[in-house]
Amino acid sequence: MSDTPALKAKSLSDILKIMTDNGIEYLDCEFTDPRGKLHHTTFHIDMLDEGTLQDGLMIDGSSIAGWKAINESDMKLLPDPAKIAMDPFSAQPTLKVFCDIYEPVTDKPYSRDPRSIAKKAEAYLQTTGLADVAYFGPEAEFFIFDDVKFKVSANKVSFELDSIESPDNTDRHYEDGNMGHRPRIKGGYFPEAPVDSCADLRAEMLTVMKAMGVPVEKHHHEVAASQHELGMKFSTLVDSADNIQLYKHVIFNVAHAYGKTATFMPKPVYGDNGSGMHVHQSLFKGGKPLFAGEGYAGLSDMCLYYIGGIIKHARALNAFTNPSTNSYKRLVPGYEAPVLLAYSARNRSASCRIPFGKNPKAKRVEVRFPDPLANPYLAYSAMLMAGLDGIQNKIHPGEAMDQNLYELPIEELRKVPTVCGSLREAIECLKIDHEFLLKGDVFSVDTIEAYLDLKMEEVLAFETMPHPIEYQMYYSS
């Protein structure tokens, strides 16, 4: 663990040298499916040499939802030496490496591979001449519980959560006594211990992330009871997406090691705040920040046009940035969720916020409607493509809205566009509005259609399953 930050590779041969020099027997190949879930397969060093790594390691793509059919299942993993890390959770010394998915016949990146799409988005940015690098800084929130039970069957649909921090446990009997220190509903933002019961756990998570090469910043309790956030530094699009995958991996596994369970569901608890993934974004060229200027809040026209593209395409973006049926239980007014499509430097109710920063390099836009179930490679790529479309077509977002948008009069509120209200609605919006994603062959029609089919499976499963609250509302009617 202590040597992990020093592990750097520039080539595939470097990977083998690092493994040999450090007595590492296993290479853990990481890849991400269309839904955003991290997968891995592990190879012993005895079967690895530079030629094997260059040729790629074969897997069965038909076993990954949204990928290959059974009759064309062969795919290969191509390790990327730029992203490696020791696995702190493995009993045997294991080196993790992020991989791209390639077609074995054509030897080209697989069009439905999220990481390959993100690399194409970065390449397309450079071809536009507008900028040479896009930076992304995600802030992903999550919940930690002590116990979770759920059941989905023909005769029972239920879930039950428990956390020592839950306000529901104020009168619960504990063998060692109930200490009574816990956040109230919406009362969890920045409390000191003992109300904040997970500071040590979060610090452990941050330490492990740093050891795996993720640049870290901070940690804190979030608004809801049992809700938390770790801070990591921004990076380039692909690297930031890789880092959020490591972020999730660390949080899941450190919580598990502590006898707790973590979830990135946007809305696991009724009546309290949900979890978002605010994503800070900026463009640079030749080391120069392009979002700094003389306009509103010190922004450039380019930044305003970028915001205009985000707002114009937001409802299509929702299919990637808010990709679950549960996402839309968070995107409702009253829980600090940014449902209104506006921008502002003064309030957090706007879907696009301009964070304060005196240094021109700090000028950026914070897109606040995404949530942590988003596939980071697809969501960041889609937002970049929307922003670039805004720049290319000079889509101005209009005047900033600095008042509290939730307190607007009804007649004014109706004039403000909103994000989608359901995953089904987001799917329909993406079907209509996706031309901006096809530029530079970043996304393909086939990729979008396959993704929409995958999401529609989730919509139908959700819409056709009777819900417990329907029994409460309708059983005796």
N, C-alpha and C positions, 0 to 999 in steps of 0.2 A: 504494500500500500504506500509506504513512504517514498518509494522510488518511482511511483507511477507518473508524476508530472514530467519526469526526465525522459519518458519513453516517447520518442519522436521518430517518425519514419518518412522518408522521401520516396521510397521505392518498395516494390514487393520483396526484393532481396533484403532490404532493411528489416522487414517484418520477421523473416526467418532468422536473421542475425540476432535480433532482439530476443526472440524465443530461445535460441541456442545459448546466448550469453547469460540469460537470466534463468535458465532451467525451466522454461515454460513449456509444458507438454501439449497444451490444447489451444487451438485457435477457434474462437467462437465467432461465427459469421452472422452479423446482424442485418436484417432487412425489414422493411415496413410494408404492411398490406394496405389496400385502398382505404380501409376504415381508419387507418392510423395506428394499428396495433403492431408493436415490435415483435418480431419473430427471430429465432436463432437456430442454427445447427452447428455442431461442434466437431472439429476434425483433429485427430491426433497428429502430432508433428511427424510421425513415421511415414505418413502418406503424403506429406507436403514437400514440394521443392519449387523453385522459381518457375519452372515450366508449367507445373500444375496450377499455380496461382495465376499465371498469365493466361492460361487457357480457360480458367474459370472452374468453379466447383458446382457440379450438377445437383439440381433439386427437382422435386415434383411440383410444378406450378399449378396443377389441377386441384391440389389440396388447399389452395389459398382462395378464399371467396372473392369473386370479381376478376379472377385471372383466367387461366387456361382451361380449355375443355379436356376431358380425359384422354382424347385421341391426339392431343398435341401438348402434352404436359411437360415435356423436358424444357428446362430453363437453367441458366447458370448464374451463379453468384460471382461477381468480379470484385475482389477486395479493394478498398480505397485506402492506401497507406497513409493518407492525410488525416484519417480519423481512427485512432486506435486508443485503447485504454485497458488497463488491467481490470479484471472482474473481481471486486472485493467480496462478492458473495459466494464464490466457488471454493470448495474445499481443496481442489487440485489447482495448481497455478494455471490460469487461463487468461489469454489475451483476447479482448474483444476487438473486432474490426468491422466498420460499417461497409456494406456492400451495395453495389448497383446490380440490377437484374438485366441480363442480356439474353437476346434470342440466340440459341446455339446455331441455327441455320444461317442467319444473316450476319451474326456477330455484331449486331447493333443493339443499342439500349432498347429495352422493352417499353413500348409506348404507354403501358399502364403502370409502370413502376413509378411510384411517387417521388423517389429520390432522383431518378433520371429526369423527371418532369421539372423538378426544382433546378437541376443543373442546366436544362434547356432555357428556363426562365432567366437565369443569370447570363447565359450566353446571348439570349435575345436582347437583353438590356444593353449589352455592349454594342451590338449591331445597330441599335437605334442612334448611337452617337450622343444621346441625351445625358448619359452618365456611365460610369464604368463599374460602380459598385452600389448595391442596395444593402442597407443595414436594417436588421430586424432585432427588436428587443422584446421578447414576450414576458408577460407577468401572469403566470398560471396559478390559480387558486385551487385548493383541494380540501377535502374533509378527512378527518381521522376519527374512526369509531373504535369502540372496544368489542363490539359484537354486531353482526349483521346476519339476519335470516330472511330468506325469501323463498317463495314457492309459486310456481306457475304450472297449473295442471287444469284438467277439465272441471274439477270440482273445488279447486282452491287457488285463489290468487291473493297473495299477501306479501308484505314485507314488514320487518321489525328491526329497528336500529337502537343501539344503546351506546352511550358514551358517558364517562364520568363527568364530562363537562355539560351534559344536556340539562337545560332548565327543568325538564320533566323529572329530574332526580333530586329535587330539593328536599323531598320528604322520604327518600328511599333509605331503607335500612342497609348499612354496610357493616360487615363483621368488625372492622376496625373503627367504625364510627363514620358518620357523614360530616365532613368538615364544612360544608355549606358554601365554599368559595367556588363559584362558577359563573360564567357570563350569563346575563339575561338575554332574552330574544333581542337581536340586533345590538347587543351590548358588548361584543367581543373585540372591538377595534383597539388594539394596543394596550390591553390591561396588563398590569404587572402580576407576577406570581404572588400568591398561589392561584389567583383567578385564571391566569394563563398557566395551564398545567403541562404544556408541551414544549417549553423553551429548550430543554435539554435534547428532546427528540429532534426538533427542527435543527438545532446546532449540529447534531450528529449527521443529519441528512446533508447539511451544507458542507461539512468536513469531507464526507464521502464523495460528494459531487466534485469538490476541488481536487481530491485525490485522483479522480477519473479524468481530470483535465478540463473540467468545465469552470470557466472564470466566474466566481461568485461575488455577491455583494452583501446580502443581508437576509434576515428572516424575521417574521412577525406573525402575531395572531391576526386573523381577519374578523370581519364584522359579526358573522354568525358564530354561535357556540360550535366548537369542534372544527372550525374552519381556519385554514392557514395559508401562508404564502412564503416561498423562498425567492430571493432575488438573484438573478444572474446577469452578467454583462451582455450587451448587445454583440452581434457578430454579423457576418455575411449571411445571406439567405440560407444556403445549404447548411453551413456550420451551425447556425442558430436552430435550424430544424433538427439537426443531429443532437444538439445540446438539450433541446426540450424532450427528446426521446430518452436521453440519459437521465434527465431530471425526473421523468415519470418512473423510470426503472429504479432509481435510487429511492424515491419516496415509497413506492410499493414495497420494496424489499427491506428497507430500514424499519418501516412501520411493522412489517411482518416479523422481523427479528425482535422487536419490542413487544410482541404479543398483541399488536393492534392491526387495524385494517384501514387502508387508505382508498379513497375513490376520487375520480375526476368527473363524476357525474355533475352536470351543471346545477341540478336542483334535486338533491337527495332528501331534503327536509322541507316539509310544507310550512309556510308562514314565516320563514327566515330568509336571509339573503342567499342567493345562489353563487356558484363559482364561475367567474369569467376568465378569459385569457386576453387581457389588453395587450395589443401588439404595437410597439413604437416602431416607426418606419422613417427612413431618410435616404436621400440619394447624394452621392459624392462623385466628383470627377477630378482626376489628377490631384486627389487629396483635398480638394476644395468642397466645402459644404454647399449644396445647391438649394437648400430649403431656407437659407437665411436671406433676408432682403429688407425692403423698406415698407412693406405692406402691413396688414393687420398683424399684431403681435410679433412684429419683426420677421414676417414670412416673405418669401419671394413669390412671384407670380407662379413659378413652377410648382411650389408647394401647394398653393391654392388650387391650381389645376389638378394636381395629384389628388387632393381632397375631393374636388369635383368629380373625378373619375370613380373614387371609392363610393361616394354618395349615389352617383348615377347607377352604378352596378351593384349596390349593396344587397338588394333583394336576390339577385342571382348569386352573389358571393355567399349569402347565408347557407346555401347548400353545402359549401365547403367549410365556412367558419363556424356554423352552428348545425352540425351534421346529424343530430339525433332528435328523436321525438321529445326527449327530456329537455333539450335545449330551449324549447319554446315555453316551458314552465318557468324558466328564468327570465325570458324576454317579455316581461309584463311590467306595466307601470307600478311604481311604489316600492320597489326593492333595489333602487340604485342601478337598475339595469338600463342601459342606453337604447331604448327602443325608437327614439326619435332621431331622424337623420338630419343632423345639423352639426355645426362646428363652433367651438368656443375656446377661449383661453381662460375663462373665468369660472366655469362650472363643470361638474363631472356628469351632468345629466345628458350632455351632448354625446352623440355616438363617435364624433371625432374631436378629441381634445388637443389643445396646444399646450404642452407642459412648459413651465417657466424655465428659462435658461438664458443667461447673459452671453455666454460664448456662442458665436455663430455655429460652431460644430454641434451645439446642443439643440439647434432648431430641428424639430421633427413633428410628426403627427402621431398621436396615440389613437389607434382605432380600437374602440372599447366594446363593440358588440360580439367579437368572437368568444368562444368558450374552449376549455381545455380538452374536449373530446374531438376537436378539429384535428385532422391529419395535418401536421405542421408543414410538410412539403407542399401539399396541394393548396392549403389555405394561404400560405405566404406567397406562393407563386400566383395564385388567382388575384390576391390583393395587389401585388406588383403590377400585373397585367392591367388591372382596372385603373390603377394610378397612372400608368404610362399612357393608357388610352385617354385619360383626362388631360395629360400634358400635350399629347399629339393633337387633340381636337380642341384644346383651350377651353375645357369645360369649367367655367367658374362656378363655385358653390354658392354664390350669392352672399348676402350679408351674414356676418357672424351673429349668433344668438346668445347673448351673455346673461339673459335672465334665466331663472330657474324654469326649465321647460315644463316641468310637471305642474307648475302653478299658472300656466298660461290660461286665459279664458278659452272656453270650448270653441268659440268661433275662430280664434287664432290657432288653437291646437290642431284643428282639422286641416289647416293649410300646410302643416309640417309633415313631410313624408315619413313613413315608419318602416322598420324592418319587417320581415315576414312574421306571420302569427303561428305558423306551423311548418313542419318539415315538408308536408305535401305542397304547401304554397311555395316554399323555396325551390322544390323540384320543378314545379311549373314555371317559375321565374327563370331558372337556369335553362330550361328547354327553349324559352323564347330569347333569352339574352345570353349568348355565349360566343358571339363572333369575336369579341375582344380577346378571348382566351386562345383562339386559333392562330393568332399572329405568330410568325416565326416557328410554326409547328410545335409550339410549347405544349399545348393540349391538342389532342386530336378528337374528331367527332366520335370515333370508336371509344376512346377513353371516357369521354363525358357520358355517352350512352350507357356504357358498362357501369359507371359509377352511379348513374341515376337508377338503373335497374337494381343495384345493390341497396340503395337508399329506399326504393319503393318497397322492397321486401320488409324493411323495418316499419314503414308506414302501415302496411297491411297487417302485420303482426300486431301492432299497437291498436289499430282501429277496429279490428275484429275480435279482440279479447275483452270480455266483460270486465268492468272495473268494480272494485269493492264499493266505491261511492255510489255507483249506479244502484246497488242493492239498497243502500241507505235512502236514496232519493225516490226509487220507483217500485220496490218490491211489493209494498202494500197499496200501491195506487190502483 
